[in-house]
Amino acid sequence: MNKTAVNLCGRNGEGARRSPICCRACGDPLRTSTAANYWACGKCGSANLVIPSSAIEDNIRYFDILFDSGVNAVSRSRKLLFLAFERIYNFGCLKQSREFFHALQETHRLLRRPGVRVLEIGFGGGDELARLLLAGVDAYGIDISEVAVARFRQKYGEFADRVRCSDHFDADVDVVYSNALFEHLDDPTSFLLHARERLGHGGLLIIRLPVLWRGTTEKDSADINFWIPCHRVLYTTTGLNLLLAGRGFRVLRLSTLEYFGFRVMNAMLDAGCNSIMDLRNPYLEPAVLKCSSNYLVLLVRAISRKSLCSDCVVIAQPI
């Protein structure tokens, strides 16, 4: 079968022909505005961002600035404190934590099977892609940020030919993988249809993304994941299942965990850190993170600070 190059970032295709006031997950008309420019779907509950600018333009603009600015400096002491509090938090939801980390372990295994060919879409900082390559996996990465690609090639020169700046990929793979990308797409339908075309028999789609786990209100809208203009959809698990099933995928595993980092970043928002550029990570250097409270206080507050979203891992297969 002759397969042409496909756009994997969801800019054109079947989904793009749908009305922008329909839910990107299930296609139901959107009637209820909730937080800022997000509209809630009455059928599946997913929150859809409705603005005139395109996802590709907005995300290129943001991520080029992000990767060119050096704001990702991680504080080792803050990371150790964060991990200690995260363990305490996860102990309170032990069953869910174990199930989620088993899903992460399965993902790790599936990405490293002998002979598997992996495409990571939206590799960003490139650390996950580099770990796969260093483990001997036949892996490739694409990203729409020229700066991200240049940074990866500079940092991992031996793998420079494994990445490119593009929103499409024209070769068959065994696994299509993305982490913190799917919620950035205007047109998830095109992404899924094209990914399905690239995957052979037994191929896998593995995505990791934030999902809504409870309803939204104006009062609740101060949440790190209501990120305008980059997060275009905050799916519910119902919405994800409907979307994947409708585009020819069978969900093999879907696991969620209310990530402690979301709570920490929400506590940072409460403390006056209102720049999304500073909130890409829950343990950035103090010089980067400008909050009115010290970090230990923020971690204590985060234990009880609710988040609207959970971290989610989905493993799916074309039918």
KETOR-520016 format. One record per residue (C-alpha): residue number from 1; chain; x, y, z. Coordinates in steps of 0.001 Angstrom, whole numbers, plus 524288, in hexadecimal, padded with zeros to 5 digits. Each point is the difference from the previous one (the first is absolute). Layout:
! KETOR-520016
- num  chaine  px  py  pz
- NUM  A  X  Y  Z
...
//
This chain:
! KETOR-520016
- num  chaine  px  py  pz
- 1  A  80000  80000  80000
- 2  A  8059C  80D26  7FC12
- 3  A  7FF49  8093E  80B91
- 4  A  8024E  80E66  7FDD5
- 5  A  805C8  809A7  8099B
- 6  A  7F658  803A7  80A7C
- 7  A  7FDE5  80B8E  808ED
- 8  A  800F8  7FAF2  80DE5
- 9  A  7FDCB  80CD2  806F3
- 10  A  7F1D3  8011B  7FC1A
- 11  A  7FF9D  80BE6  7F750
- 12  A  7F81F  7FACF  7F48B
- 13  A  7F75A  7F48A  7FD01
- 14  A  7F2B4  7FACE  80393
- 15  A  7FFB8  80616  80D7B
- 16  A  80373  80D78  7FAC0
- 17  A  7F37B  80038  7F80A
- 18  A  7F78F  7FF0F  80C24
- 19  A  7FA67  80C1A  80626
- 20  A  80945  805FE  80A16
- 21  A  7F46E  800F8  80958
- 22  A  7FECD  7F145  800A3
- 23  A  80707  7F812  80A45
- 24  A  80D02  7FB14  7FAE9
- 25  A  7FE17  7F360  8078B
- 26  A  7F244  7FB8C  7FC85
- 27  A  7FB37  809D5  7F5D1
- 28  A  7F458  80490  80812
- 29  A  7FC74  80E84  7FEB1
- 30  A  805D0  8088A  80AA8
- 31  A  7F60B  8082C  80758
- 32  A  805CF  80346  80D50
- 33  A  80B4F  80961  8023F
- 34  A  8074A  7FD04  80CB4
- 35  A  80DA1  80545  802BC
- 36  A  80476  80B75  7F789
- 37  A  7FF31  7FB20  7F1D7
- 38  A  7FDFF  7F1B8  80390
- 39  A  7F2F8  7F9E2  7FC92
- 40  A  7FB03  7F3C5  806B2
- 41  A  7FA2C  7F4E7  7F832
- 42  A  7F2C3  7FBD1  8051A
- 43  A  801F6  7F220  7FB06
- 44  A  80DC3  7FC18  80443
- 45  A  803CC  80B29  80910
- 46  A  80C8B  803AF  7F8DC
- 47  A  80415  80E5E  8005D
- 48  A  802E0  805CC  7F29A
- 49  A  80790  80C8A  7FDC7
- 50  A  7F916  8086C  7F5DD
- 51  A  808B2  80AF0  7FACA
- 52  A  802FD  804C0  7F226
- 53  A  80EB1  7FD5A  7FFE1
- 54  A  8056F  7F2CC  7FBE7
- 55  A  8065E  7F63A  8091B
- 56  A  80C08  7FEB6  7F778
- 57  A  802A7  80EA0  7FFE4
- 58  A  7FD9A  80199  80E95
- 59  A  8081D  7F438  803E9
- 60  A  80B73  80347  7F71D
- 61  A  80041  80DB2  805AF
- 62  A  7FFD6  7FB35  80E03
- 63  A  80972  7F4A2  7FEE1
- 64  A  809F8  80761  7F7DA
- 65  A  80084  80A0D  80ADB
- 66  A  80033  7F593  80A97
- 67  A  80B54  7F82A  7FA82
- 68  A  80797  80C3C  7FC86
- 69  A  7FE73  8065A  80D5C
- 70  A  80696  7F65D  80919
- 71  A  7F4D3  80092  809E6
- 72  A  80040  7F147  8021C
- 73  A  80ACA  8002A  80A3D
- 74  A  7FC35  7F5E0  80A36
- 75  A  8037F  801B2  80E52
- 76  A  80553  7F331  80560
- 77  A  7FC42  80373  80DF0
- 78  A  7F22D  8038F  7FBDD
- 79  A  7FECA  7F389  7F823
- 80  A  803DF  7F7CA  80BD2
- 81  A  7F613  80729  80878
- 82  A  7F59E  7FE60  7F588
- 83  A  80288  7F15D  7FEC1
- 84  A  7FF26  7FE4C  80EC4
- 85  A  7F2C8  806D1  8009D
- 86  A  7FB65  7F8D0  7F3D1
- 87  A  802AA  7F2F2  806B8
- 88  A  7F7E7  8045F  80BAB
- 89  A  7F519  80469  7F6F9
- 90  A  80034  7F37F  7F7EB
- 91  A  7FF3D  7F7BA  80C5A
- 92  A  7F292  805F8  80232
- 93  A  7FB4E  7FA99  7F2F3
- 94  A  8081C  7F3A2  8000A
- 95  A  7F777  7F76E  7F74F
- 96  A  7FED4  80A39  7F566
- 97  A  80E83  80354  800F3
- 98  A  803F6  7F1CE  7FE5C
- 99  A  7F719  7FE1B  7F44B
- 100  A  80539  80C4D  7F993
- 101  A  80E43  7FC90  8022B
- 102  A  7FD85  7F250  7FABA
- 103  A  7FACD  806A9  7F3B5
- 104  A  80C70  8082D  7FF44
- 105  A  80830  7F3AC  80169
- 106  A  7F850  7F983  7F514
- 107  A  8023B  80BED  7F779
- 108  A  80E87  7FF46  802EE
- 109  A  80023  7F1AB  7FC04
- 110  A  7F81E  801F0  7F37F
- 111  A  808CC  80AFC  7FB5A
- 112  A  80C18  7F783  801DE
- 113  A  7FBCA  7F336  7F9DC
- 114  A  80A72  7F9F2  7F733
- 115  A  7FEF5  804A1  7F1FC
- 116  A  7F565  80A16  802A2
- 117  A  80017  80CBB  7F84A
- 118  A  7FB17  80BA5  807D2
- 119  A  7FBBF  80D8D  7FBE1
- 120  A  7FEEB  80A37  80ABD
- 121  A  7F7C6  80B89  7FBC1
- 122  A  802A2  80CD1  806E6
- 123  A  80C79  7FB87  806E5
- 124  A  80236  80D87  805F3
- 125  A  80BCF  7FFDD  80906
- 126  A  803C1  7F2CD  7FA3A
- 127  A  803B9  7F8D0  80C68
- 128  A  7F67D  7F4B7  7FDDF
- 129  A  80413  7FE85  7F1DA
- 130  A  80E5B  8002A  803C7
- 131  A  7FDD1  7F565  80A38
- 132  A  7F9B1  7F760  7F5B3
- 133  A  80B1D  80239  7F67E
- 134  A  80A53  7FD8C  80A5D
- 135  A  7F913  7F32A  8032C
- 136  A  8019C  7FBE2  7F1C8
- 137  A  7F1F4  80237  7FBA5
- 138  A  7FDCF  80358  7F1A4
- 139  A  7F965  80CD6  8038A
- 140  A  7FD4A  80CAB  7F8E4
- 141  A  7FA2B  80CF0  8041D
- 142  A  7F8FF  80B5A  7F9C0
- 143  A  7FC95  80D1F  805DD
- 144  A  7FA51  80C8D  7FA8C
- 145  A  809C0  80854  80792
- 146  A  80C6C  802C0  7F85A
- 147  A  80682  80405  80CB7
- 148  A  7FCAC  7F2EC  8066D
- 149  A  805EF  7F8A1  7F485
- 150  A  80C42  80869  8000C
- 151  A  8019F  7FE57  80EB8
- 152  A  7FE95  7F140  7FEF9
- 153  A  80A23  7FF35  7F51F
- 154  A  8093D  80870  807E5
- 155  A  7FE4B  7F7D9  80C57
- 156  A  7FF87  7F296  7F995
- 157  A  8088A  80190  7F40F
- 158  A  80132  7F169  7FD9A
- 159  A  7F141  7FF73  7FDB5
- 160  A  7FEC4  80C62  7F7E5
- 161  A  7FA7E  7F88E  7F462
- 162  A  7F51E  7FA22  8084B
- 163  A  7F845  80C9C  80187
- 164  A  7FA34  80A0A  7F704
- 165  A  7F764  80BEB  8006E
- 166  A  7F34F  7FBE0  7F9CF
- 167  A  7F197  7FDC5  80240
- 168  A  7FF70  7F3B8  7F7BC
- 169  A  806D0  7F2EB  7FED5
- 170  A  80086  7F742  7F41C
- 171  A  804FF  7F2D0  804AF
- 172  A  7F992  7F443  80660
- 173  A  80292  7FDC5  80E7D
- 174  A  7FC4A  7F643  80A89
- 175  A  7FCF0  809E7  80A94
- 176  A  7FB3F  80DFF  7FF3D
- 177  A  802EE  80663  80D16
- 178  A  7FD13  80D67  80579
- 179  A  80116  805F4  80D7D
- 180  A  7F908  80CE9  802BD
- 181  A  7FCA7  8020E  7F1BC
- 182  A  7F245  7FAF9  7FD70
- 183  A  7F954  80AB9  807E3
- 184  A  806EA  80A18  7F754
- 185  A  7F94D  7FBB0  7F366
- 186  A  7F53E  80769  7F906
- 187  A  7FCBC  7F411  7F7ED
- 188  A  801FF  7F332  80756
- 189  A  7F840  7F8C0  7F5A5
- 190  A  80A5A  8024F  7F593
- 191  A  80AA1  7FC37  8098F
- 192  A  7F96B  7F30E  8031C
- 193  A  7FC5A  7FC98  7F203
- 194  A  80DC5  802B1  7FB47
- 195  A  8064B  7F8ED  80B79
- 196  A  7F751  7F457  7FCFD
- 197  A  804A6  80050  7F1E5
- 198  A  80E42  7FFCC  8042F
- 199  A  7FE71  7F4D3  809BB
- 200  A  80124  7F240  7FADA
- 201  A  7F953  7F3B3  804F5
- 202  A  8018D  7FF7B  80EBC
- 203  A  80499  80E20  80087
- 204  A  7FD6E  80835  80C0D
- 205  A  7FC25  80DDD  802FF
- 206  A  804C4  8046A  80D62
- 207  A  7FC36  80D6C  804D5
- 208  A  801AD  806D8  80D01
- 209  A  7F7FC  80C0A  802EE
- 210  A  7F843  80720  80A7F
- 211  A  7F197  7FC45  800B3
- 212  A  7F4B5  8068A  80703
- 213  A  7FB30  7F7D9  80B4F
- 214  A  7F53B  80903  804F0
- 215  A  7F72F  80AAB  7FAC3
- 216  A  8048E  80DF9  7FE52
- 217  A  7FAC4  80CED  804C2
- 218  A  804AF  80E0F  7FF2D
- 219  A  804A6  7FEF1  80E1D
- 220  A  80841  7F42A  7FCA8
- 221  A  8062A  805D1  7F3D1
- 222  A  80CD6  803D2  806C0
- 223  A  80603  7F309  7FC43
- 224  A  80D20  7FDC7  7F971
- 225  A  7F9F4  7F7DB  7F534
- 226  A  7F69D  80AA4  7FB80
- 227  A  80B58  80566  7F837
- 228  A  7FC28  8099B  7F57D
- 229  A  8039C  7FF51  7F4DE
- 230  A  807A6  7F32D  80026
- 231  A  7F6B1  7F60F  8062C
- 232  A  7F550  7FEDD  7F5D2
- 233  A  7F856  7F4E5  80665
- 234  A  7FF52  7FA9D  80DB3
- 235  A  7FA02  7F2B0  7FDAE
- 236  A  7F858  7F7CB  80968
- 237  A  80298  7F16D  7FFAE
- 238  A  7F26D  7FE8D  7FA07
- 239  A  803B5  80996  7F54D
- 240  A  80CDF  7F91A  7FD61
- 241  A  7F967  7F2C1  7FEDE
- 242  A  7F5CD  8055F  7F6A2
- 243  A  80A4C  806D4  7F7B8
- 244  A  808FE  7F436  7FF05
- 245  A  7F50C  7F651  7FD4A
- 246  A  7FA5D  808E9  7F5A0
- 247  A  80D20  800CF  7F902
- 248  A  8028D  7F17C  7FF96
- 249  A  807B7  7FD87  80C7A
- 250  A  7FDA3  7F62D  80AC2
- 251  A  8046A  8049E  80D65
- 252  A  80863  7F572  80646
- 253  A  802F8  8078F  80C51
- 254  A  7FC29  80D1F  805C0
- 255  A  8053C  803CF  80D5E
- 256  A  7FF07  80CD7  80753
- 257  A  805FA  80624  80C0C
- 258  A  7FDB5  80D79  8058B
- 259  A  80E0A  80469  7FE5B
- 260  A  80574  80700  80BE8
- 261  A  80784  80936  7F71F
- 262  A  7F331  805B0  7FAEB
- 263  A  7FC53  80349  80E04
- 264  A  80D3D  8064A  80274
- 265  A  7FF08  80854  7F3C9
- 266  A  7F237  80408  803CE
- 267  A  80541  8040E  80D53
- 268  A  80A36  80801  7F8C3
- 269  A  7F524  806AE  7F86A
- 270  A  7F93C  80323  80CE9
- 271  A  80CBF  805CC  80511
- 272  A  800F4  809A3  7F4DF
- 273  A  80841  7F8E7  7F5E8
- 274  A  7F796  802F3  7F42D
- 275  A  80992  7FDA7  7F4EB
- 276  A  7FDC5  7F30B  7F928
- 277  A  80E37  800E8  7FBBB
- 278  A  803C6  7FE6A  80E50
- 279  A  7F68D  7F4D9  8028A
- 280  A  80473  7F598  7F686
- 281  A  80623  7F89D  80B4B
- 282  A  7FC5A  7FEE8  80E77
- 283  A  80E19  80158  804C7
- 284  A  8069C  80AB6  7F834
- 285  A  80B3D  8080F  8054C
- 286  A  7FBE5  80A7C  809E1
- 287  A  80561  80AAF  7F71D
- 288  A  7F676  7FBC0  7F583
- 289  A  7F42B  7FD77  8087B
- 290  A  7FAF3  80CDF  8056F
- 291  A  7F622  7FCB7  80AA4
- 292  A  7FC20  806E8  80C6F
- 293  A  8017B  7F38C  8083C
- 294  A  80BDC  7F770  80253
- 295  A  8006E  7F2D7  7F978
- 296  A  7FDF9  7F7AA  80C14
- 297  A  7F39B  8078B  80341
- 298  A  7FB2D  7FDF1  7F211
- 299  A  80226  7F157  80112
- 300  A  7F834  7FF79  80CAB
- 301  A  7F4F6  807CF  7F9D4
- 302  A  80039  7F750  7F3F3
- 303  A  7FC13  7F3FF  807F5
- 304  A  7F258  805B9  80154
- 305  A  7FFCD  80872  7F3A7
- 306  A  7F6F7  7F945  7F654
- 307  A  802F7  7FEA4  7F198
- 308  A  7F5E4  7FEA6  7F559
- 309  A  80898  7F6B6  7F84F
- 310  A  806AE  7F2F8  80193
- 311  A  80BCA  7FAA2  7F8E2
- 312  A  7FBD7  7F58F  7F65E
- 313  A  806A4  7F52A  7F84B
- 314  A  7F8E1  7F9F2  7F476
- 315  A  8048C  7F41A  7F870
- 316  A  7F7CE  7FD72  7F3E5
- 317  A  8009E  7F7B7  7F3C2
- 318  A  7FA0D  80198  7F26D
- 319  A  7F476  7F718  7FE09
//
